[in-house]
Amino acid sequence: MHKFQTETIFSSFYLIVIVCFAIERASATFAVSKEVAHQTPQLITTIPLITYCIIAALAIVEYFSGNRPVNYWISALGFSIFLTGIKLRAAAMKECGDNWNIHVSAKLVKKIITTGPYQFIRHPYYLAVILELTGFSLISNSYLTVTAVALIQAPFLLTRIKLEEKELLSRFPDIYLHYKKAVNAFLPLRPYKQGKGI
């Protein structure tokens, strides 16, 4: 197949991924309960959301403004990572159910979830965000954007995690401390033994 045809097909595929990603992400972001939606957005909630959008846009700009060949093996790897992130995020949100909250506040948290992906890692949603952005950037071989994920998005999410865990420890001191000691934040080293929401 001619190089121009291959690049055109890939660019068309990438545009389809962009549109589907935007629709899926928007629907997931705005599908929150009325109770959560009426809370005042916090800076630590809005900044990662804004940087998420900027980094995704940066990957698109980097791809369409660049004039370098695409390594399709890297693109395939990126697509796999991207789909893993989307699937993990959906599983985390589903497992939380009404417990899911876009804010750092633990006021609306009814119990500590230790089932599904939370049985293996404490923060599957945040890991999913990193996987999504990294994978999306690798699909288009946007390596500067991958760096932005590591240097911009990851630190904001780590800050959010610290604040969130502080809130959870305050609301569920013994239970969350036990869970925190038993389950790693991002690496699935061992499953949580209890296996039920506590």
Backbone as CSV, one residue per row, in Angstrom:
resi,resn,N_x,N_y,N_z,CA_x,CA_y,CA_z,C_x,C_y,C_z
1,MET,0.851,-1.196,0.000,0.000,0.000,0.000,0.886,1.245,0.000
2,HIS,0.489,2.238,-0.749,1.250,3.479,-0.865,1.329,4.177,0.490
3,LYS,2.481,4.817,0.747,2.708,5.477,2.045,1.634,6.530,2.335
4,PHE,1.267,7.304,1.291,0.247,8.343,1.480,-1.089,7.728,1.884
5,GLN,-1.458,6.608,1.256,-2.713,5.928,1.588,-2.694,5.420,3.034
6,THR,-1.557,4.841,3.431,-1.415,4.332,4.795,-1.579,5.453,5.812
7,GLU,-0.921,6.589,5.547,-1.007,7.738,6.459,-2.423,8.308,6.503
8,THR,-3.104,8.319,5.362,-4.482,8.819,5.303,-5.425,7.919,6.099
9,ILE,-5.249,6.611,5.932,-6.069,5.652,6.681,-5.830,5.800,8.180
10,PHE,-4.538,5.931,8.561,-4.216,6.083,9.987,-4.796,7.378,10.543
11,SER,-4.666,8.478,9.790,-5.208,9.765,10.249,-6.729,9.687,10.408
12,SER,-7.398,8.990,9.479,-8.852,8.810,9.582,-9.208,7.999,10.825
13,PHE,-8.438,6.927,11.065,-8.639,6.106,12.264,-8.446,6.950,13.518
14,TYR,-7.405,7.780,13.533,-7.111,8.614,14.696,-8.228,9.626,14.940
15,LEU,-8.782,10.182,13.871,-9.901,11.121,14.014,-11.122,10.429,14.616
16,ILE,-11.376,9.188,14.200,-12.493,8.418,14.765,-12.259,8.176,16.256
17,VAL,-11.015,7.817,16.622,-10.661,7.611,18.034,-10.891,8.901,18.821
18,ILE,-10.494,10.034,18.255,-10.656,11.329,18.924,-12.133,11.613,19.202
19,VAL,-12.967,11.435,18.190,-14.405,11.722,18.332,-15.041,10.787,19.363
20,CYS,-14.759,9.487,19.250,-15.327,8.506,20.200,-14.850,8.785,21.622
21,PHE,-13.564,9.119,21.758,-12.971,9.424,23.061,-13.654,10.645,23.680
22,ALA,-13.841,11.692,22.870,-14.460,12.923,23.374,-15.893,12.664,23.838
23,ILE,-16.648,11.909,23.052,-18.042,11.605,23.406,-18.112,10.763,24.673
24,GLU,-17.281,9.703,24.732,-17.287,8.809,25.898,-16.860,9.553,27.156
25,ARG,-15.816,10.366,27.035,-15.289,11.073,28.216,-16.275,12.115,28.713
26,ALA,-16.915,12.828,27.784,-17.897,13.849,28.171,-19.089,13.206,28.867
27,SER,-19.577,12.102,28.319,-20.740,11.445,28.933,-20.404,10.896,30.315
28,ALA,-19.192,10.374,30.497,-18.782,9.858,31.808,-18.599,10.983,32.817
29,THR,-18.063,12.116,32.356,-17.809,13.243,33.257,-19.101,13.875,33.746
30,PHE,-20.072,14.011,32.846,-21.310,14.708,33.213,-22.394,13.779,33.738
31,ALA,-22.129,12.482,33.767,-23.112,11.530,34.308,-22.882,11.362,35.803
32,VAL,-23.141,12.423,36.544,-22.963,12.387,37.999,-24.318,12.603,38.669
33,SER,-24.405,12.141,39.892,-25.663,12.318,40.618,-25.911,13.790,40.899
34,LYS,-27.183,14.153,41.089,-27.532,15.548,41.375,-26.868,16.022,42.658
35,GLU,-26.762,15.116,43.614,-26.153,15.464,44.899,-24.700,15.888,44.706
36,VAL,-23.977,15.153,43.849,-22.574,15.478,43.578,-22.482,16.703,42.693
37,ALA,-23.350,16.797,41.683,-23.293,17.890,40.717,-23.519,19.253,41.365
38,HIS,-24.295,19.302,42.454,-24.586,20.576,43.101,-23.485,21.036,44.055
39,GLN,-22.494,20.197,44.279,-21.386,20.634,45.131,-20.547,21.678,44.399
40,THR,-19.975,22.594,45.124,-19.111,23.597,44.526,-17.808,22.939,44.072
41,PRO,-17.428,23.108,42.786,-16.185,22.497,42.304,-14.978,23.035,43.068
42,GLN,-14.066,22.148,43.405,-12.851,22.537,44.113,-11.732,22.726,43.108
43,LEU,-10.739,23.523,43.468,-9.601,23.766,42.585,-8.899,22.463,42.233
44,ILE,-8.751,21.574,43.215,-8.059,20.307,42.987,-8.914,19.366,42.122
45,THR,-10.200,19.666,41.968,-11.069,18.899,41.070,-10.972,19.446,39.653
46,THR,-11.002,20.773,39.531,-11.048,21.389,38.201,-9.697,21.410,37.491
47,ILE,-8.605,21.600,38.222,-7.286,21.680,37.567,-6.936,20.393,36.823
48,PRO,-7.043,19.199,37.448,-6.731,17.985,36.681,-7.653,17.773,35.480
49,LEU,-8.905,18.213,35.589,-9.838,18.091,34.464,-9.394,19.000,33.314
50,ILE,-8.981,20.222,33.645,-8.516,21.169,32.624,-7.222,20.669,31.984
51,THR,-6.274,20.224,32.814,-5.005,19.731,32.259,-5.220,18.464,31.432
52,TYR,-6.191,17.638,31.825,-6.539,16.438,31.051,-6.944,16.843,29.633
53,CYS,-7.837,17.829,29.526,-8.307,18.304,28.224,-7.170,18.932,27.416
54,ILE,-6.332,19.722,28.081,-5.210,20.380,27.401,-4.223,19.342,26.864
55,ILE,-3.910,18.332,27.688,-2.946,17.306,27.269,-3.502,16.480,26.114
56,ALA,-4.787,16.142,26.161,-5.407,15.409,25.052,-5.345,16.249,23.772
57,ALA,-5.640,17.552,23.897,-5.567,18.454,22.741,-4.126,18.578,22.236
58,LEU,-3.170,18.598,23.157,-1.757,18.692,22.792,-1.324,17.487,21.960
59,ALA,-1.815,16.302,22.317,-1.487,15.097,21.542,-1.999,15.216,20.111
60,ILE,-3.194,15.768,19.966,-3.789,15.946,18.636,-2.988,16.959,17.823
61,VAL,-2.664,18.088,18.446,-1.885,19.132,17.768,-0.496,18.607,17.392
62,GLU,0.131,17.884,18.318,1.473,17.353,18.048,1.454,16.406,16.853
63,TYR,0.408,15.589,16.751,0.324,14.645,15.626,0.107,15.373,14.295
64,PHE,-0.892,16.266,14.248,-1.250,16.898,12.987,-0.279,17.999,12.562
65,SER,0.516,18.531,13.489,1.494,19.558,13.114,2.861,18.952,12.799
66,GLY,3.072,17.710,13.209,4.352,17.048,12.957,4.413,16.479,11.553
67,ASN,5.612,16.278,11.079,5.800,15.733,9.739,6.744,14.529,9.804
68,ARG,6.535,13.701,10.821,7.408,12.548,10.991,6.621,11.260,10.761
69,PRO,7.305,10.200,10.392,6.581,8.932,10.178,6.039,8.368,11.494
70,VAL,4.928,7.659,11.389,4.303,7.052,12.561,4.797,5.616,12.690
71,ASN,5.221,5.267,13.902,5.582,3.875,14.197,4.292,3.169,14.614
72,TYR,3.785,2.304,13.739,2.485,1.688,13.979,2.520,0.669,15.117
73,TRP,3.687,0.155,15.447,3.820,-0.740,16.608,3.591,0.051,17.897
74,ILE,4.169,1.257,17.932,3.948,2.145,19.089,2.476,2.536,19.157
75,SER,1.874,2.797,17.993,0.451,3.155,17.943,-0.426,2.020,18.470
76,ALA,-0.088,0.779,18.081,-0.855,-0.380,18.552,-0.711,-0.548,20.062
77,LEU,0.501,-0.362,20.569,0.744,-0.422,22.010,-0.063,0.670,22.714
78,GLY,-0.020,1.875,22.162,-0.769,2.995,22.735,-2.262,2.736,22.755
79,PHE,-2.775,2.157,21.685,-4.210,1.860,21.608,-4.608,0.835,22.667
80,SER,-3.745,-0.162,22.895,-3.999,-1.172,23.937,-4.017,-0.533,25.323
81,ILE,-3.038,0.338,25.585,-2.966,1.042,26.877,-4.193,1.941,27.053
82,PHE,-4.559,2.635,25.977,-5.714,3.537,25.976,-7.011,2.781,26.313
83,LEU,-7.237,1.650,25.648,-8.439,0.854,25.909,-8.438,0.279,27.324
84,THR,-7.253,-0.112,27.807,-7.131,-0.608,29.181,-7.553,0.481,30.171
85,GLY,-7.101,1.710,29.916,-7.461,2.838,30.773,-8.956,3.093,30.791
86,ILE,-9.586,3.071,29.620,-11.030,3.308,29.531,-11.796,2.208,30.270
87,LYS,-11.373,0.969,30.058,-12.049,-0.162,30.706,-11.875,-0.103,32.227
88,LEU,-10.676,0.237,32.684,-10.407,0.330,34.123,-11.208,1.457,34.756
89,ARG,-11.288,2.605,34.067,-12.062,3.734,34.600,-13.539,3.363,34.731
90,ALA,-14.076,2.722,33.688,-15.483,2.313,33.720,-15.744,1.313,34.844
91,ALA,-14.806,0.379,35.037,-14.959,-0.630,36.105,-14.908,0.031,37.479
92,ALA,-14.007,1.009,37.650,-13.884,1.709,38.935,-15.158,2.484,39.255
93,MET,-15.690,3.189,38.255,-16.907,3.971,38.469,-18.105,3.066,38.742
94,LYS,-18.187,1.969,38.008,-19.295,1.022,38.201,-19.244,0.409,39.594
95,GLU,-18.054,0.045,40.048,-17.900,-0.585,41.359,-18.282,0.386,42.473
96,CYS,-17.975,1.650,42.287,-18.326,2.656,43.297,-19.828,2.926,43.340
97,GLY,-20.489,2.862,42.185,-21.918,3.145,42.141,-22.222,4.543,42.657
98,ASP,-23.143,4.662,43.610,-23.506,5.965,44.186,-22.379,6.552,45.030
99,ASN,-21.414,5.736,45.357,-20.274,6.168,46.160,-19.283,7.000,45.345
100,TRP,-19.403,6.927,43.998,-18.446,7.637,43.141,-18.643,9.132,43.255
101,ASN,-17.548,9.872,43.304,-17.593,11.290,43.587,-16.473,11.983,42.835
102,ILE,-16.781,13.045,42.096,-15.732,13.756,41.359,-14.955,14.719,42.261
103,HIS,-15.430,14.898,43.480,-14.784,15.829,44.405,-13.884,15.084,45.394
104,VAL,-12.984,15.820,46.014,-12.066,15.245,46.996,-12.782,14.944,48.303
105,SER,-13.816,15.686,48.611,-14.541,15.531,49.872,-15.060,14.110,50.073
106,ALA,-14.917,13.615,51.311,-15.398,12.265,51.653,-16.784,12.303,52.293
107,LYS,-17.418,13.475,52.285,-18.722,13.608,52.945,-19.785,12.697,52.339
108,LEU,-19.734,12.513,51.012,-20.741,11.694,50.338,-20.351,10.216,50.265
109,VAL,-19.159,9.878,50.750,-18.704,8.481,50.714,-19.408,7.705,51.819
110,LYS,-20.120,6.666,51.421,-20.897,5.883,52.385,-20.091,4.730,52.977
111,LYS,-19.174,4.189,52.178,-18.338,3.082,52.651,-17.074,3.000,51.805
112,ILE,-16.089,2.300,52.313,-14.848,2.069,51.574,-15.080,0.881,50.636
113,ILE,-14.875,1.109,49.354,-15.058,0.054,48.355,-13.777,-0.774,48.256
114,THR,-13.926,-2.080,48.404,-12.755,-2.977,48.336,-12.996,-4.133,47.368
115,THR,-13.987,-3.971,46.494,-14.301,-5.011,45.512,-13.891,-4.542,44.121
116,GLY,-14.003,-5.437,43.140,-13.653,-5.085,41.770,-12.195,-4.662,41.684
117,PRO,-11.893,-3.620,40.911,-10.490,-3.181,40.809,-9.926,-2.655,42.131
118,TYR,-10.819,-2.195,43.025,-10.374,-1.687,44.332,-9.859,-2.806,45.243
119,GLN,-10.109,-4.021,44.863,-9.584,-5.157,45.622,-8.070,-5.295,45.393
120,PHE,-7.605,-4.758,44.258,-6.201,-4.925,43.882,-5.380,-3.644,43.997
121,ILE,-5.999,-2.493,43.750,-5.311,-1.201,43.893,-6.275,-0.179,44.503
122,ARG,-5.713,0.777,45.247,-6.559,1.763,45.928,-7.108,2.830,44.984
123,HIS,-6.386,3.095,43.892,-6.778,4.215,43.023,-6.870,3.812,41.553
124,PRO,-7.771,2.884,41.232,-7.891,2.465,39.831,-8.349,3.588,38.898
125,TYR,-9.180,4.495,39.412,-9.665,5.589,38.562,-8.506,6.488,38.123
126,TYR,-7.648,6.846,39.052,-6.533,7.738,38.716,-5.496,7.033,37.845
127,LEU,-5.284,5.760,38.094,-4.402,4.987,37.220,-4.993,4.951,35.814
128,ALA,-6.306,4.791,35.719,-6.981,4.769,34.419,-6.776,6.077,33.658
129,VAL,-6.832,7.203,34.365,-6.625,8.513,33.737,-5.229,8.590,33.124
130,ILE,-4.219,8.145,33.872,-2.843,8.155,33.370,-2.705,7.227,32.166
131,LEU,-3.304,6.045,32.243,-3.239,5.091,31.125,-3.940,5.655,29.889
132,GLU,-5.088,6.269,30.086,-5.824,6.858,28.961,-4.987,7.909,28.243
133,LEU,-4.468,8.867,28.993,-3.705,9.952,28.381,-2.410,9.452,27.747
134,THR,-1.733,8.539,28.439,-0.486,7.990,27.888,-0.774,7.208,26.612
135,GLY,-1.777,6.337,26.676,-2.134,5.553,25.501,-2.582,6.418,24.339
136,PHE,-3.431,7.416,24.617,-3.918,8.327,23.578,-2.761,9.050,22.907
137,SER,-1.766,9.441,23.694,-0.596,10.131,23.153,0.276,9.194,22.316
138,LEU,0.397,7.950,22.769,1.228,6.991,22.041,0.580,6.541,20.731
139,ILE,-0.739,6.552,20.659,-1.418,6.189,19.404,-0.868,7.047,18.271
140,SER,-0.711,8.333,18.537,-0.237,9.268,17.510,1.270,9.524,17.592
141,ASN,1.969,8.734,18.410,3.418,8.901,18.600,3.756,10.316,19.071
142,SER,2.900,10.876,19.928,3.111,12.237,20.448,3.926,12.155,21.735
143,TYR,5.235,12.065,21.572,6.118,11.793,22.710,6.252,12.982,23.658
144,LEU,6.147,14.203,23.141,6.181,15.378,24.025,4.961,15.360,24.952
145,THR,3.841,14.898,24.418,2.621,14.829,25.219,2.729,13.761,26.304
146,VAL,3.394,12.656,26.007,3.624,11.617,27.028,4.420,12.225,28.182
147,THR,5.397,13.061,27.844,6.188,13.750,28.865,5.304,14.682,29.688
148,ALA,4.367,15.359,29.021,3.446,16.262,29.728,2.545,15.490,30.700
149,VAL,2.171,14.272,30.323,1.368,13.431,31.224,2.151,13.173,32.504
150,ALA,3.429,12.832,32.345,4.274,12.512,33.504,4.592,13.749,34.348
151,LEU,4.818,14.880,33.706,5.270,16.073,34.426,4.145,16.993,34.885
152,ILE,2.969,16.896,34.265,1.869,17.795,34.620,0.699,17.045,35.250
153,GLN,0.135,16.074,34.517,-1.064,15.399,35.019,-0.791,14.540,36.244
154,ALA,0.261,13.748,36.191,0.568,12.839,37.309,0.763,13.582,38.635
155,PRO,1.538,14.685,38.682,1.681,15.400,39.966,0.361,15.942,40.520
156,PHE,-0.513,16.438,39.635,-1.819,16.924,40.098,-2.638,15.785,40.686
157,LEU,-2.613,14.635,40.034,-3.370,13.495,40.537,-2.802,12.986,41.854
158,LEU,-1.483,12.989,41.989,-0.859,12.562,43.250,-1.239,13.502,44.388
159,THR,-1.291,14.799,44.088,-1.726,15.780,45.101,-3.175,15.514,45.495
160,ARG,-4.009,15.256,44.498,-5.418,14.954,44.766,-5.562,13.691,45.608
161,ILE,-4.758,12.676,45.312,-4.795,11.421,46.061,-4.458,11.658,47.531
162,LYS,-3.426,12.461,47.782,-3.033,12.745,49.173,-4.160,13.417,49.935
163,LEU,-4.812,14.398,49.305,-5.919,15.097,49.956,-7.111,14.167,50.162
164,GLU,-7.386,13.351,49.153,-8.507,12.416,49.235,-8.295,11.390,50.344
165,GLU,-7.092,10.855,50.416,-6.802,9.853,51.451,-6.844,10.473,52.850
166,LYS,-6.441,11.726,52.952,-6.522,12.424,54.238,-7.988,12.532,54.676
167,GLU,-8.865,12.861,53.723,-10.303,12.946,54.001,-10.867,11.583,54.414
168,LEU,-10.482,10.537,53.679,-10.989,9.191,53.969,-10.491,8.679,55.322
169,LEU,-9.241,8.999,55.651,-8.696,8.605,56.965,-9.408,9.332,58.093
170,SER,-9.821,10.569,57.818,-10.550,11.336,58.822,-11.961,10.770,59.029
171,ARG,-12.594,10.344,57.941,-13.973,9.832,58.019,-14.034,8.365,58.447
172,PHE,-13.078,7.559,57.961,-13.048,6.120,58.288,-11.653,5.759,58.818
173,PRO,-11.273,6.273,59.993,-9.880,6.151,60.452,-9.340,4.722,60.500
174,ASP,-10.017,3.821,61.151,-9.486,2.465,61.307,-9.614,1.658,60.019
175,ILE,-10.778,1.735,59.414,-11.061,0.943,58.212,-10.134,1.330,57.064
176,TYR,-10.019,2.643,56.804,-9.208,3.058,55.656,-7.726,2.837,55.913
177,LEU,-7.291,3.002,57.142,-5.885,2.754,57.465,-5.540,1.285,57.213
178,HIS,-6.437,0.389,57.610,-6.226,-1.037,57.372,-6.171,-1.328,55.865
179,TYR,-7.091,-0.749,55.128,-7.147,-0.932,53.676,-5.897,-0.363,53.012
180,LYS,-5.483,0.809,53.465,-4.301,1.467,52.896,-3.034,0.636,53.104
181,LYS,-2.927,0.011,54.262,-1.764,-0.831,54.551,-1.785,-2.128,53.740
182,ALA,-2.991,-2.609,53.448,-3.133,-3.908,52.776,-3.036,-3.830,51.257
183,VAL,-3.429,-2.677,50.674,-3.517,-2.570,49.211,-2.648,-1.416,48.706
184,ASN,-1.854,-1.697,47.675,-0.970,-0.700,47.077,-1.798,0.335,46.310
185,ALA,-1.262,1.534,46.170,-1.988,2.609,45.487,-2.205,2.306,44.009
186,PHE,-1.175,1.819,43.305,-1.265,1.617,41.859,-0.829,0.236,41.377
187,LEU,0.032,-0.440,42.130,0.541,-1.746,41.695,-0.266,-2.865,42.342
188,PRO,-0.851,-3.742,41.536,-1.646,-4.849,42.114,-0.761,-5.958,42.676
189,LEU,-0.163,-5.697,43.839,0.775,-6.655,44.435,0.053,-7.837,45.069
190,ARG,-1.060,-7.571,45.744,-1.829,-8.643,46.386,-3.275,-8.163,46.542
191,PRO,-4.233,-9.079,46.412,-5.637,-8.672,46.557,-6.011,-8.463,48.020
192,TYR,-6.990,-7.619,48.216,-7.507,-7.376,49.554,-8.310,-8.597,49.973
193,LYS,-8.017,-9.129,51.126,-8.600,-10.417,51.544,-10.091,-10.362,51.805
194,GLN,-10.569,-9.253,52.387,-11.980,-9.211,52.767,-12.902,-9.322,51.557
195,GLY,-12.551,-8.597,50.459,-13.288,-8.725,49.209,-14.680,-8.132,49.185
196,LYS,-15.086,-7.415,50.221,-16.408,-6.786,50.262,-16.241,-5.322,50.668
197,GLY,-17.219,-4.513,50.287,-17.194,-3.118,50.734,-17.322,-3.086,52.243
198,ILE,-16.482,-2.306,52.911,-16.494,-2.292,54.375,-16.992,-0.950,54.896
